[in-house]
């Protein structure tokens, strides 16, 4: 096993500053890789996603080399480093002080993404950061501004942006206008996940984990779930729920294909759902439905980690056409003359009579393609060549952050209020599906919650008008001492 290098602030004086939350941004970097040189990469976070990306860099990305792995879990860092021929570290700050690291791939817990990215930019590194970009919308904006100020190459890990299907479908819908005008979009993530347990006494973190470092910006709160790793997704302190997990991928696809990236974030939103039926320690909803209004057309998203029968997705109907069933993890772009069904790795256009008129497929492994896109941009220093530039990723993450805010503002469920938010047939159909599926699952519908309609200003990235005072506090979190994110001026 390789030796794990423990925390040391090393040579560079800036690390002491950024550890205290000082957001200084390097204006130039001595680590810039020449076009014919290997880009030396460190992966920060050695969990499942970190392992996948580290192995991809190691085996499948020309012009890149794995040199370091950092994780506050010593065993995880060692194990992954051995598999990819890299050195293992427990403290990412040590890695950021290394002269033989040109770029980092950030696969930490969600609550670490922005701080790790800003520290890396401050250290002169280029950054590939996994989705969601941010744990709160304000901190995502700081990463965007740090990237702009520094000139660093910064990409979000929404790898479906590197699938040719995306631009083919976009052209089909908008340039060819093959299905007529878009009327609305329905998005789905219907994937079963089980409960995470509920302990009588707090979980003790594994001995091999530097827990203070693992917490980083998050608050030191008791962990009442059964498993330390991964299930942090379902705790607001460290995760973003299913909306910030699969939701980012699907809503990013919609922003790309349906909206042509012309809408940054929605202007109005309302949400309903809850954590239903499990009585576990999870805080994020396992059932979450939201309506987004934009200046172009609305989008409805339905997320559930509980069983939903495939025939319980009624109401998705092209005006004057036949009912349709959409993908469990994907979206339906409903147009005047038919609809487009999009999901990871495939797409299909269907006319009003239910006849398939075109299928979209591409033999592309998107993770290596997306990482290769990043590496080539690092070499060329052309951020315009990125498939998922960081401000675009900030906007896609924003849809999910705002949907989570709408859920966190929720109180007792008010069906009349939620239904009256829109006269869109699909919105009422989603609410009907939610009620029927919960009853079928044996969950108590009285546990549902709903929030008020919220108005959001995409320019200021703040809520405005009625209910803004309840929502705006969720746009920025409180950080622990030593792990603060400061405004990037």
N, C-alpha and C positions, 0 to 999 in steps of 0.2 A: 504493500500500500504506500502511496505517496504521502510525504509529510504534509500535514495541514499547517499552514502559516496562520498564526493567530493575529489578533488586531494590533496594528501599529500604525501611527500616523505618518511615519516615513519622513521623506525629505521635504515635501512641498508644504510651504506655510499655509497655502489656501485651505488645506483640509481642516486645520484647526478652526478656520473661519466658517467654512460651510457646515461643520459639525455643530456649530453654535447657531446656524441658521442664517449666515450672511450670504446673500445671493450674488456673488461676484461671478462674472462670466468672462472666460478667456476669449480674447479677440483673435488669437491665432494659435496654431498648434504645431509644435515641432514634430508631431507624430504623423503628420499627413502622409499617407501611403502613395508612392508613385504608381503610375498606371500598370507597370510591369512587376510590382512587388505584391507579396501576399499581405492581405489585411489580417492582422493578428487580433483575434476576438476572445473576449472573456464573457462567459455566461454568468449572470448574477441571479441565482435561484436554481436549485438543483432538484426541484420536484419533477412531476411527470412532464410538464410542458418544457421545463428547462432541459430535461434529459432528451426530449425529442429534438429540440432545436440544436443542442450541442452535438448530438449524433449526426444531425443533418449537415451542420457546418463541417464536421469531421470527415464525412464520407461523400457528400453530394454537392458541395458548393465550391466550384473552381475559384482559385485565387484567394481562398480564405484558409486560415489555420486556427484551430483551437489552442489557446495557450494557458487559459486559467478558468477555474470554476470557483465561485464563491457562494457559500450558503451558511447561515448561522447554525445549521444542523451539521455538525462535524462529520457524521457518518455519511450523510447524503453527499456532502462535498467530496469526500474521499472516493466514494463509490463511482460517482459520475466522472470525476477527473481521471480515474484509472481507465475508464472505458474509452475516453477520447484523447488520451495521451497528453493531458494537461496537468498543471499544478493546482492543488486544492488550497483554498483559503476559507476562513470563517467570516472575515470582515470585508465587506465590499470596498471599504475605504482603502484598505491595503492594496487591493487590485487597482483602484483608480490612481494610485501613486506609482504604478509600474510603467516604466518607459517602453516596455515591449508589448503593451496593449494599445491598439489603435482604436478599437471600437468595442462596445459592450452590447450584449443582448440581455434585456431585463425581463426575467420571468419570475420575479418575486411574487409575494402576495399582493393583491390589488392596492392595499394601503401604502405600499412602498414604491409603486411605479413612478410617481412624479418626483419624489425626493431623490430617488436613485438616478432618474434621468437628469435632473438639474445638477446633482453632484457630478455626474459623468460629464456633462457639458462644461461645467466649471473646470473640470480636470483636463479639458481639451480632447475628449473622446467623442467619436460619432456614436449614435445611439439607435438601436432597434429596440423598441419597447412593446411588450405584449399588450393586447387589449384587456380590459378597458384602459385607456390612457390614464384616467384619473379616478380617484375615489370621491372627489367632489369637483364641481365645475370650475371653481375659482383656481384650484391648483393646476388644473389642466391648462388654463390660460397662461400660467407662469412658465410652463414648459414651452409653450408656443413662443412666448416672448424671449425666453432664453435662447431658443434655437435661432430666432431671427437675429438677435443681437450678436451671437457668436459666429454665425455662418456655418455651424455644424450640420452634418447630414443626420436627420432625425426622421425615422420611419415608424409608423404604427404597425403592429403585427396582424392586421386584417388581411390575411393572405389571399382571400378570394378576389381581392383587387388585382392579383396577378394571374387570374384565370381569364383567358380570351373570351369566354362565354359572356362575361360582364359587358364588354364593349360591343360584342355582336348583338346582344339583346337590346342594349341602349340604342344602337343604330336602327335596329328593326322597329323599335317602338317610336322613335322620335324623328329620325331622318326619313325612313321609309314610310312612316305613319301607317303601318300595315294593319293595325287594329283600331285606328281612329283615336280620338282624344281620350286621355286617361281620366277616369272619374274618381277612383279611390284605390287604395292599396290595403290589402289584408295581410298581416304578418302573423306567423305562428312559430311557437316553440312548444311542442307538445311532447315532452320527453319525461318518462317516469324516473323519479329519484326517491329513495326511501328516507325515512326519518333519521335524524342524527343522534337520537338518544337524549336523555335528560338525567343528569347526575344529581345526587343529593349533596355531594361535596365537590368543590372545584377540582378540575383536572390539574394534576401536576405536570408541567412540561417535561418532555424527555430530558434526561441528564445531559445528553450530547448536544442539546440546543442552547445557544447563547440567547436566553429569552429576552433580555433587555434589547439586544440587537434585533431579534425577530420582531418585537413589538415596534421598534423604531418610532414612527410618528403616531401610532395608535395609542389609545389609553390603556392603562394597566387595569383590566377588568377581569373578574373571575371567569374562567372557561368552564361552562357547565355541560358541554357536549361530550361525547364518548371518545372521539378521535381528535388528536392534535392537528394533524396535517389535512389538507384539502377542505375539510368541512368549515374552515374559516370563511369560505365563500358565503355562508348563510348567516353570518354575524355582521351587523352594520358597522362594527368597530374596525373590521378588517376586510370585509367583502362587499359585494354589490348585488348579491342575489343572482337569480337566473337572468334578470334583465341586463345586468352588467356582464353576464357570462356569454350565453348564446345570443342574447338580445343585440349585443354590439355587432356581431357578424351579420345578422339578418337586417338590421336597420341600416348598416353601412351599405349592404347590397342595394337596398331600396333607395338610399340617397344617391347612389351611383347610377343604377339602371333606370329607376322611375323619375327621380328628380333631377338627374344629370348634374348633381352637386350644386344646383342653383339655390337650394334651401339649406342654410346652415343648421338652424335649429327651429323647432316649431314655435309658433306664436301663442298657441293656447293648448291646454292639455287637461285631461281629467282621468282619474284612475280608480279602479276598484279591485278588490281581491282580499288576500289575507294569508295567514299561515293556518291551513285548515286540516283538521282531522288527526294530526299526528301527536300533539301534546309533547313536542320535543323542545330542545333548547334553541332551535333556530329562530331567528328574528326576521329574516327577509321572507317575503311572501312565496309560498309554493303555488299560488294561484294569483296571477297578476294580469289585468286587462287594462289597456289604456287607449285613449283616443287622442290623436295629435292633429291639430288644425294648422295649416300653412297657407301662404298666399296662393298656392297652386291647387292643391287638392288634399283631402284628408287621408290619414293612415290610421288604421286600427291594428293593434297588436294583442294577441292572446298568448299568454304563457301559462303553462301548467306542468307541474311535476307529479300530478295525480293522473289516474287513468281517465282518458276521454275517448269514448267510442268514435271510430272514424265517421259514423253516420250522424254524429252529433255536431256537425259543423254546418248546419243549414243556413240559408239566407244569403249565401254567396252566389249571386246570380247576376249575369249580364242582363241589363234591361231588355226585355223581350226575348231573352234567350233561356237556355236550360240551366238548372242548378249545377254547381261545380263543387268538387272536393279538392282542397289544396294540400300541399305537403305538410307533414308534421313539423318539419324544421325548414321553413322557407317562407314564401310569400306569393300572393296573387295580385297582379296588376290588372285591375278591371277597367276595360276600355269600352267605348261605344260599340265596337264591332267584334268583341271577343275578349280574351284574357290571356295573360302570360303567367305561367307557373314557373317560379324560379326557386332553385335550391342549390346546395353545394354540389358542384360537378355536373349539373344538367339544367336544362330549361325546356319549356314546351309552350308553343303558341296554339291556342284553340279558338275556333270561330264561334259565332253565336249559337250554332246548331250542335256544338260539342265535338266538332271534327278537328283533329289535329292537323294544323297546316304547316308547322315547322317544328323540328326538334333541334336543340342546341346541345352539343357535346364537345368536349375537348380532352384530349389525352395529355393532361398536364398535372404534374404533382405540384400543388400550389405552394407548399411550405418551402421546398428547395428553390422554386422559382422566385418566391417573395424575398427570401434571404439573398439569393443571387442578385436580384434587383438592387437590394440595399448595398451589397458589396461593390457592385459596379458603380453605383453613385458615389460611394466612398472614394473609389479610385479616380473617378472623373471629376469629382467635386461639383457635380451638377445636381443640385437638389431637385431641379425641375424634372429629372428623369425618374423620381421616386413614384412608385405605384400608389403609395399611401402616405403622402407628406403629412407632417404632424398636425398642421392646423386642420386639415381635412379630417384626420382621425379624432381631433378634439371635438369637432362638430358631431361626428357620428357617435362618439361616446356621450356627448351632451344629450342626445335624445334619451339615452338610457338613464343618465343622471337625473334628468328632469322627470322622467317617469317614476323614478324612485322617490324623488321629492314629493311628487303628487301622491304617492302611496304613503309616505311618512307623515303627510298632513291629514291622513284619513282618520275618520272616527266612525261612528255607527253607520251602517249601510243605509243609504237613502235611494231606493230604486227609482223613484220618480225623478229625483234630481239628476241621477246618472243618465237615465234614458232621455231626459229632455235636453241633454247637452248637445244632441245632434239628431237630425231627422234621417240620418243615413241608416238604411235598412240593415246593413251589415253590423252596425254598432248594437242595435237591439238584438240581432241574432246572436251575437257573441255573448251578450248578457244572458240570453235564454240558455245558450249552451253551457255557460258557467253554472247556472242554477241546476240544470238537469244533470250535469256530470257530477256535481257535488252530491246531489241526492243519491245518484247511482252508487257513489263511492261510500255513502253512509256518513258523509260529513254534515255537520249542522250549519245550514245556510245562515243562521242567525249570527254566526261568527264572522261573516263577511264585513268588510269595512269599505268605505268610499270617501273620497276627498272632494273638495270644491273644485270648480273650474278655475284654473290658474292662467294668468296672462303673463307671457314672458317676452322681454325685449331682446331679440337676438343681437342688437348692436351693443347694448350695455351688458348683456348676459346677466340681467337681473329680472326678478319678477316685479310687476308693476300693477297698480290698481287694487281692486278688492282681493283680499286674501294674501297679498304680497308679504305682509308682516309675518304670516305663519310660514311661508315658504322660503324666504330669503336666508334665514339662518342655516338652512341645510346646504347652501351653496358653498360653504367654507367650514372646515372642521377646526377643532382645537387640537394643537400639536403638543406632544410631550417636549419638555425642555431638552435641548440638544438635538432635536430632530424637527425643528420648525422649517417651514417653507416661508420665505420672505418674498414680498412683491419684487418682481424683476422690473427695474426702472429702465 
